[in-house]
Amino acid sequence: MKYLITGAAGFIGMNVSKKLIADGHEVVGIDNFNDYYSVQLKRDRHAELEPLPAYTGIELDLRDVDALKALVAEHAFDGVCNLAAQAGVRYSIEHPEVYQKSNLEGFLTVLEACRHADPQPRLVYASSSSVYGGNTKLPFSESDPVNTPISLYAATKRANELMAHTYSHLYGLQTVGLRFFTVYGPWGRPDMAMWLFTKDILAGKPINVFNNGDMQRDFTFVDDIVQGVVASLTADGLAPYEIFNLGNNNTEQLMDMISTLGAALGAKPEMTMLPMQPGDVAATYADISLAVEKLNFSPTTPISVGIPKFVEWYKGYHGIA
Ligand SMILES: NC(=O)c1ccc[n+]([C@@H]2O[C@H](COP(=O)([O-])OP(=O)(O)OC[C@H]3O[C@@H](n4cnc5c(N)ncnc54)[C@H](O)[C@@H]3O)[C@@H](O)[C@H]2O)c1
């Protein structure tokens, strides 16, 4: 089978592309290599894919309507996996316009390209646990109301789900939205807490801990997420419009994550306790029963296993003994 992965130089996109190729598929990857975080990291991830004969990489912005339409028309993809987006809750507080461009205009372009392709591919796209906003009923279930996003990032991800619904309804496009819960692991993102903490602990600096550490997250190891994404692209028996939570189904106290990270780094983290940041939510926790039933999703990696794997990769990548 042949798949288009957008955001292929990103954290999840690179890991998904690698797995699809290892499973015998062909992948065309696109990315605009923007400088939201280290472009070198994106180039290094992409360098993992470029030598693979089943991979074709193209530097392209999602909003290049003509190029994307031509690409999708030319290849007759079995599936398109839209992982390209402006990620990050906190950045959206100060830079809303970037989210409009990549997450709304860019997503519309992807929908249009898929709609006009013949045959139409299945469209799998990244949503986020942040669509649950300030919901307090835990664990979060796909049937819960999601009408109260508390960041523009979350609002764009919810908008993507609604846009996908329209395209499924009007044009028969099969769409699968994936609400990812705090993904971490090798080749991770430098703007996320685990990376920031690791960097500061190794530099002997105190880490910034928000909401005085009173946070819970459903940390999900990247290999488990990849299994769910690949199943979303390949599974039989899915409805024309689907939304799935992809999390670890096991929420962790932030302070437990910090002590597990400290142990993996062989250091006792010093902490600066700070108030809650705007846009952030106190707790995330995924009910994954729907993904278990329809995607055979089975996350298996607790943080006691995943965090040491991240630390080992982080040290290797940065040449730290
Ligand atoms: N990592 C997580 O914990 C998490 C949680 C929830 C949702 N998500 C979503 O999953 C997806 C992948 O996340 P990630 O962690 O791999 O992020 P990432 O930032 O590492 O990857 C996104 C990639 O998309 C590319 N990109 C951004 N805008 C683009 C555009 N307009 N055109 C082409 N390429 C563009 C970026 O250069 C980047 O390489 C995103 O949609 C993100 O919002 C991630």
PDBQT file of the ligand as one rigid body, heavy atoms in Angstrom, charges set to zero:
ROOT
HETATM    1  N1  LIG A 401       3.228  15.015  20.462  1.00  0.00    +0.000 N 
HETATM    2  C1  LIG A 401       2.096  15.080  21.163  1.00  0.00    +0.000 C 
HETATM    3  O1  LIG A 401       2.076  14.818  22.375  1.00  0.00    +0.000 OA
HETATM    4  C2  LIG A 401       0.798  15.448  20.498  1.00  0.00    +0.000 A 
HETATM    5  C3  LIG A 401      -0.362  15.450  21.284  1.00  0.00    +0.000 A 
HETATM    6  C4  LIG A 401      -1.579  15.776  20.678  1.00  0.00    +0.000 A 
HETATM    7  C5  LIG A 401      -1.635  16.067  19.328  1.00  0.00    +0.000 A 
HETATM    8  N2  LIG A 401      -0.494  16.084  18.582  1.00  0.00    +0.000 N 
HETATM    9  C6  LIG A 401      -0.599  16.386  17.151  1.00  0.00    +0.000 C 
HETATM   10  O2  LIG A 401       0.046  15.367  16.412  1.00  0.00    +0.000 OA
HETATM   11  C7  LIG A 401       0.648  15.899  15.243  1.00  0.00    +0.000 C 
HETATM   12  C8  LIG A 401       2.120  15.557  15.201  1.00  0.00    +0.000 C 
HETATM   13  O3  LIG A 401       2.727  16.100  16.380  1.00  0.00    +0.000 OA
HETATM   14  P1  LIG A 401       4.285  16.041  16.633  1.00  0.00    +0.000 P 
HETATM   15  O4  LIG A 401       4.464  15.956  18.101  1.00  0.00    +0.000 OA
HETATM   16  O5  LIG A 401       4.918  15.041  15.730  1.00  0.00    +0.000 OA
HETATM   17  O6  LIG A 401       4.666  17.530  16.182  1.00  0.00    +0.000 OA
HETATM   18  P2  LIG A 401       5.897  18.071  15.325  1.00  0.00    +0.000 P 
HETATM   19  O7  LIG A 401       5.859  19.550  15.434  1.00  0.00    +0.000 OA
HETATM   20  O8  LIG A 401       7.160  17.366  15.718  1.00  0.00    +0.000 OA
HETATM   21  O9  LIG A 401       5.521  17.615  13.846  1.00  0.00    +0.000 OA
HETATM   22  C9  LIG A 401       4.741  18.388  12.968  1.00  0.00    +0.000 C 
HETATM   23  C10 LIG A 401       5.512  18.541  11.668  1.00  0.00    +0.000 C 
HETATM   24  O10 LIG A 401       4.663  19.224  10.750  1.00  0.00    +0.000 OA
HETATM   25  C11 LIG A 401       5.434  20.165  10.038  1.00  0.00    +0.000 C 
HETATM   26  N3  LIG A 401       4.532  21.243   9.619  1.00  0.00    +0.000 N 
HETATM   27  C12 LIG A 401       3.904  22.165  10.416  1.00  0.00    +0.000 A 
HETATM   28  N4  LIG A 401       3.162  23.003   9.676  1.00  0.00    +0.000 NA
HETATM   29  C13 LIG A 401       3.303  22.587   8.382  1.00  0.00    +0.000 A 
HETATM   30  C14 LIG A 401       2.774  23.048   7.149  1.00  0.00    +0.000 A 
HETATM   31  N5  LIG A 401       1.974  24.116   7.082  1.00  0.00    +0.000 N 
HETATM   32  N6  LIG A 401       3.134  22.391   6.011  1.00  0.00    +0.000 NA
HETATM   33  C15 LIG A 401       3.940  21.320   6.056  1.00  0.00    +0.000 A 
HETATM   34  N7  LIG A 401       4.497  20.838   7.204  1.00  0.00    +0.000 NA
HETATM   35  C16 LIG A 401       4.174  21.474   8.346  1.00  0.00    +0.000 A 
HETATM   36  C17 LIG A 401       6.496  20.651  11.006  1.00  0.00    +0.000 C 
HETATM   37  O11 LIG A 401       7.646  21.145  10.360  1.00  0.00    +0.000 OA
HETATM   38  C18 LIG A 401       6.789  19.372  11.808  1.00  0.00    +0.000 C 
HETATM   39  O12 LIG A 401       7.898  18.675  11.280  1.00  0.00    +0.000 OA
HETATM   40  C19 LIG A 401       0.344  17.399  15.276  1.00  0.00    +0.000 C 
HETATM   41  O13 LIG A 401      -0.824  17.619  14.525  1.00  0.00    +0.000 OA
HETATM   42  C20 LIG A 401       0.090  17.674  16.746  1.00  0.00    +0.000 C 
HETATM   43  O14 LIG A 401      -0.742  18.799  16.913  1.00  0.00    +0.000 OA
HETATM   44  C21 LIG A 401       0.723  15.754  19.141  1.00  0.00    +0.000 A 
ENDROOT
TORSDOF 0
